[in-house]
Every structure is written in structure tokens, then in C-alpha cells.
Amino acid sequence: MKIQEMNEIVGEKIKNLRKSRNLSQEEVAESLHVSQSTYARIESGASNSWAGYILPLCEFFGIQPEELLKTDHIVINNHNTSCQYSGGYVVNQLSDKLIEQYEKRLAEKDNFIAFLQRELEQRRK
């Protein structure tokens, strides 16, 4: 795994932890005694300085370092649908186009079912 990938994975986990606790970047940065911009770079994956703050980060969020470092990053791709699992957070990403396609298919099925019901009614008469 490349360093940049690890920075992004850890940054995303830290960001999710912060958001799940309704904290601002400023609050977490203050607990680490760093500037908000430094902390923002850690979250965005633009910096590997998180490594120097791993113990204070884990203590602040009440997690073990292994939880922050494990790369249990599973990506499932199926017809332009991706589901990512990262550190206990499931993120479903469906593009608007894919949703639109499914809505169209559902409408077509509804129309076909209505057609079949009408045909069945006529044959029963």
C-alpha cells in the first residue's frame, strides 16, 4: 500500500470519527495542540503527520491504534455501484445516473405489470 493511500484511509477514518461525534475540526485540532489547517490536511490525506499524533488521536476518540491503522477497506463494484466499508462506516455511492436508470426500469416494470393485469382481466371475461 502506498503512503498516500494510507494517509487517505486514516484521514477518512479520522474525519468519520469526528463527524460521528459532531465535533469541529477546530475542537480536534485544539486537543492535539495543532492548527485547524494542519488538522484539515491530516483529514484530507494531504499530510502524513497523523503518524506523530496517532496516540493522542486514538485516546481522544477512544479507539485502539489498530482500529485506525487497519486497512479493512473493501470495495464491491457491481454495475457502477460501489459500496465501501472503512472502519465501521458503510458508504453507499450510487450515481444519479444509476438511480435514474433504476427508476426507469421500475416504471417499465410497473407498466408491464399493469398491462398483464389488464390482459388477465380481459381473458377472464
Summary of the structure (lengths in Angstrom):
residues: 125
radius of gyration: 23.2
end to end distance: 68.3
largest distance: 80.7
contacts: 293
relative contact order: 0.11
helix: 66%
strand: 13%
